[in-house]
Amino acid sequence: MFAAAISKRKTHLRVSTLLRHYYCSSCRRPFSFTTLQGFRKIHLINSVKSIPIGAFWIWPFFQILSYYVSSHRSIATQTSPSHDMHDRILNEILSELENSAISCEKICISKIDKLCSAGDLTTAARLLRSLREQRIFLGPQAYNILLQAAGEQDDTDILLHTFKDLLVFCNSIKSASCQILAKALVKESDDVFLLKFVREVSELIIPISAITLNRIIFAFGEFRQIDKALIIFEEMKNLKCKPDLVTYNTILVMLGRCGQVDDMLHKFAEMKEANIAPDTISYNTIINSLRKVGRLDLCSAFFKEMGERGVQPDLQTYTPLIDNFGRSGNIEEALRLFDEMKHRRIRPSIYVYRSLISNLNKMGKLKLATKFSNEMDACLSGLVGSKDFKRKKR
């Protein structure tokens, strides 16, 4: 029994070493490329035999290996240029790395870019795989070049495989990659195809998958592809990476922006039923969207709910309320909200002052308008400007 325990411990150590090697590689920790002699192709699949059956704790690794095998088989079976071209380019890269002062990444990206410009996407995809087998892990730029080219050529197979490779072998997926993917899938009308892709992404690396799907939803929203974004959102409810606060806020913004206020309110109620607490962004989206359709009564109701839930309002909460109450002739309520905002030590914006001054003038309250005009001029340098409202990248 003691010998069996020792044997099992050694097996687990081999697996642990393998996992550490894989994750270090996938995170692209620095490698020395000063010499390439001794580099050997590393086939992770060959090491699966050392993993004991029933080792539940390595499930994510099996998911990655499963993806790794299936995706590479599908790429390999596509019609592609001769292997000679691929081998020649790979040898050129290895030779240049030995004799050139140019960085590894620049050399590889240059080759991939040339292949994509020539329309040879299959060879470019195979080259990326071969570089990984040589323990040369490139950053997102190389994958984005191939993503862009695949999108332009409507090659969805290479597009989706490259995106999943990017997710597995880089630290994270940036918004730029999701934008390329969403733009390429704008014309895709097969919902089943999209759902299959979403499920595959969700099974790769769970924490990163949730972030990635949120960014894909956001990217589809930027291209006004609300139906596709909602398909992904609804499918996430059936996956391990469930919709979170970011997911719901993104959906609320999209629906509010296109005037689907009823659907937006439905998703907001659904969000609370799922025990996801709305934050300031959630309420600001609701209030601002309702303001655009003239529902000041609901704006006030949600502003009150915001306070009852202990969610702190900010400048973007007060701005649409002050503006619309002023425009509707309820200048007293606009002034009350303005005073409340300053009492909360929320720095006013130039826009809020100008809105108040304009509405006061329209109401014939010239003396009060002059007072606020002088106040605005006195603290002009400390007011929030348009640059402070620029949307941050997600």
Secondary structure by P-SEA (a helix, b strand, c coil): caaaaaaaaaaaaaaaaaaaaaaaaaaccccccccccccccccccccccccccccccaaaaaaaaaaaaaaaaaaaacccccaaaaaaaaaaaaaaaacccccaaaaaaaaaaaaaaacaaaaaaaaaaaaaaacccccaaaaaaaaaaaaaacaaaaaaaaaaaaacccccccaaaaaaaaaaacccccaaaaaaaaaaaaaccaaaaaaaaaaaaaaaaaacaaaaaaaaaaaaaaccccccaaaaaaaaaaaaaacaaaaaaaaaaaaaaacccccaaaaaaaaaaaaaacaaaaaaaaaaaaaaaccccccccaaaaaaaaaaacaaaaaaaaaaaaaaacccccaaaaaaaaaaaaaacaaaaaaaaaaaaaacccccccccccccccc
